[in-house]
């Protein structure tokens, strides 16, 4: 099917849309092998096709950007997960325990810290919101507060109360419990 444009004919009126033009061409194509278009109609059809192609190109560009951003996000998630596993394994290797609290994680390490709304969140490096909470790789073991010395010697073997508390402290720490000395309940 060929399309021929007639020169010297008035430009296409604004009343005829590209869709109406396509319907007109299809009707003519049913009866004939050749469709005759006025120059304005042919120009309008070309313009509509160019606009459609431009919109397709814009959408394809947007799809490429979205796919690239998604790929970057997935890569970052994998990198963070690997860093968290490495930091956790370093802590276990160094201390032999997973519960041991540490100070702020050095740059390049990831840790979780305990704080009301941020409990269990992973942090890279030092928190920025003025948080003075200590970082933890896992929830820490329970803490036990031991009372201060009252000065009374009640041990029949003449061990002072401080000796008993220090022995308890050693045993609790050996069991992996965080002990805070010198604070009253």
Helices and strands as residue ranges (DSSP letters): E 2-6, H 18-31, E 34-38, H 39-95, E 110-113, E 121-124, E 135-136, E 143-145, H 161-174, E 178-180
